[in-house]
Amino acid sequence: MDKLFGKFGLYTWMALAVVFANIQVSKQVDIAGVSTALGNVMFASTYLTTDILNEKYGDKASKNAVKIAAAALIAYILFALFTQAFIPNTFDTVDPGMKSIFAMSVRITTASGIMFILSNWGDVIIYQKLKQKTGGKHMWFRNNLSTILCNCAENFGFSILAFIGTFPLLYCLEVAVAGSIIEMLIALCDTPFLYLAGIFNRKSGILLEKENAKDETLSEEAA
């Protein structure tokens, strides 16, 4: 998306991913014999997206992506409620299927939205702090550490908020652990894509870190 459409392509993916993930998140599946919510895989892609935005365009762009995704989630919820409000006529044949797709638990949707915003916002902040601490080096380290920490927090927070009381505690923890492991593996696999984004960044002539350093120097001199 970044290669084809730049920053706005990544913004678009964030909006699409959060909507797709919230459609999938209620479906419980077994992956390698372990129970998890299907939406976890789609949610995991949003961390790579914010990290690429942070690396190429700065933390403001990453935070804007989280805001756009939050707005898309709210729009999806309103659209789903609006769709279900209409009574089908006698010729309709798709209403049961649409109700199954758009049927949402307020609790699950709220838990998903809260943890998505908090975890992605936290990922942006942690990634940027690590980037500053390491002087822009060790991209693999800041990508994996920020993503894994926020993934685990998001999975455990969501599983407890959404499922506790509905499913046994042990099952909720199993879903959280399974989701965390799956997203950790995805985080490890997505690191090469972050480096590819960095290569495209240099080839495109975007020297973000030098520009940021220059801006910081000018700000300090002005102060």
Backbone hydrogen bonds, N-H to C=O, Kabsch-Sander energy under -0.5 kcal/mol:
donor,donor_aa,acceptor,acceptor_aa,energy
5,F,1,M,-3.1
6,G,2,D,-2.1
8,F,5,F,-0.7
9,G,6,G,-0.7
10,L,6,G,-1.5
11,Y,7,K,-2.0
12,T,8,F,-2.1
13,W,9,G,-2.1
14,M,10,L,-2.2
15,A,11,Y,-1.8
16,L,12,T,-2.5
17,A,13,W,-3.3
18,V,14,M,-2.0
19,V,15,A,-1.4
20,F,16,L,-2.9
21,A,17,A,-2.8
22,N,18,V,-1.5
23,I,19,V,-1.3
24,Q,20,F,-2.0
25,V,21,A,-2.1
27,K,24,Q,-1.9
28,Q,26,S,-0.6
29,V,36,T,-2.9
31,I,29,V,-0.5
31,I,34,V,-2.9
32,A,30,D,-0.5
34,V,31,I,-1.3
36,T,29,V,-2.7
38,L,24,Q,-0.5
38,L,27,K,-2.6
40,N,37,A,-1.7
41,V,38,L,-1.1
42,M,38,L,-0.5
43,F,39,G,-2.5
44,A,40,N,-2.0
45,S,41,V,-0.9
45,S,42,M,-0.7
46,T,42,M,-0.5
46,T,43,F,-1.4
47,Y,43,F,-0.6
47,Y,44,A,-0.9
48,L,44,A,-0.9
49,T,45,S,-1.7
50,T,46,T,-2.3
51,D,47,Y,-2.0
52,I,48,L,-2.4
53,L,49,T,-2.3
54,N,50,T,-2.4
55,E,51,D,-2.5
56,K,52,I,-2.6
57,Y,53,L,-2.9
58,G,53,L,-0.9
58,G,54,N,-0.8
62,S,58,G,-1.3
63,K,59,D,-2.5
64,N,60,K,-2.2
65,A,61,A,-1.9
66,V,62,S,-1.8
67,K,63,K,-2.1
68,I,64,N,-2.6
69,A,65,A,-2.4
70,A,66,V,-2.3
71,A,67,K,-2.3
72,A,68,I,-2.3
73,L,69,A,-2.2
74,I,70,A,-2.1
75,A,71,A,-2.4
76,Y,72,A,-2.4
77,I,73,L,-2.3
78,L,74,I,-2.4
79,F,75,A,-2.5
80,A,76,Y,-2.7
81,L,77,I,-2.4
82,F,78,L,-2.5
83,T,79,F,-2.5
84,Q,80,A,-1.9
85,A,81,L,-1.0
86,F,82,F,-0.5
86,F,83,T,-0.9
92,D,89,N,-1.3
98,M,94,V,-2.6
99,K,95,D,-2.7
100,S,96,P,-1.8
101,I,97,G,-2.0
102,F,98,M,-3.1
103,A,99,K,-1.7
109,T,105,S,-2.8
110,T,106,V,-2.5
111,A,107,R,-2.6
112,S,108,I,-2.7
113,G,109,T,-2.6
114,I,110,T,-2.7
115,M,111,A,-2.3
116,F,112,S,-2.2
117,I,113,G,-2.3
118,L,114,I,-2.5
119,S,115,M,-2.5
120,N,116,F,-2.3
121,W,117,I,-2.3
122,G,118,L,-2.4
123,D,119,S,-2.2
124,V,120,N,-2.0
125,I,121,W,-2.0
126,I,122,G,-2.9
127,Y,123,D,-2.5
128,Q,124,V,-2.2
129,K,125,I,-2.4
130,L,126,I,-2.6
131,K,127,Y,-2.2
132,Q,128,Q,-2.1
133,K,129,K,-2.4
134,T,130,L,-2.2
135,G,132,Q,-0.8
136,G,131,K,-2.5
137,K,134,T,-1.3
141,F,138,H,-0.6
142,R,138,H,-1.7
143,N,139,M,-2.4
144,N,140,W,-2.2
145,L,141,F,-2.7
146,S,142,R,-1.8
147,T,143,N,-1.9
148,I,144,N,-2.7
149,L,145,L,-2.3
150,C,146,S,-1.9
151,N,147,T,-2.7
152,C,148,I,-2.4
153,A,149,L,-2.0
154,E,150,C,-2.5
155,N,151,N,-2.7
156,F,152,C,-2.4
157,G,153,A,-2.3
158,F,154,E,-2.6
159,S,155,N,-2.4
160,I,156,F,-2.0
161,L,157,G,-2.5
162,A,158,F,-3.1
163,F,159,S,-1.8
164,I,159,S,-0.6
164,I,160,I,-1.1
165,G,167,F,-1.1
166,T,163,F,-1.7
167,F,163,F,-2.7
172,C,168,P,-2.1
173,L,169,L,-2.4
174,E,170,L,-2.0
175,V,171,Y,-2.6
176,A,172,C,-2.2
177,V,173,L,-2.9
178,A,174,E,-2.7
179,G,175,V,-2.6
180,S,176,A,-2.3
181,I,177,V,-2.6
182,I,178,A,-2.5
183,E,179,G,-2.4
184,M,180,S,-2.2
185,L,181,I,-2.3
186,I,182,I,-2.1
187,A,183,E,-2.4
188,L,184,M,-2.3
189,C,185,L,-2.1
190,D,186,I,-2.0
191,T,187,A,-0.6
193,F,190,D,-0.6
194,L,190,D,-1.3
194,L,191,T,-0.5
195,Y,191,T,-1.8
196,L,192,P,-2.2
197,A,193,F,-2.1
198,G,194,L,-1.7
199,I,195,Y,-2.0
200,F,196,L,-2.6
201,N,197,A,-2.0
202,R,198,G,-2.0
203,K,199,I,-2.3
204,S,200,F,-2.0
205,G,202,R,-1.0
206,I,201,N,-1.7
207,L,205,G,-0.8
208,L,206,I,-0.7
211,E,207,L,-2.1
212,N,208,L,-2.9
213,A,209,E,-2.5
214,K,210,K,-2.3
215,D,211,E,-2.5
216,E,212,N,-2.6
217,T,213,A,-2.2
218,L,214,K,-2.4
219,S,215,D,-2.3
220,E,216,E,-2.3
221,E,217,T,-2.4
222,A,218,L,-2.2
223,A,219,S,-1.9
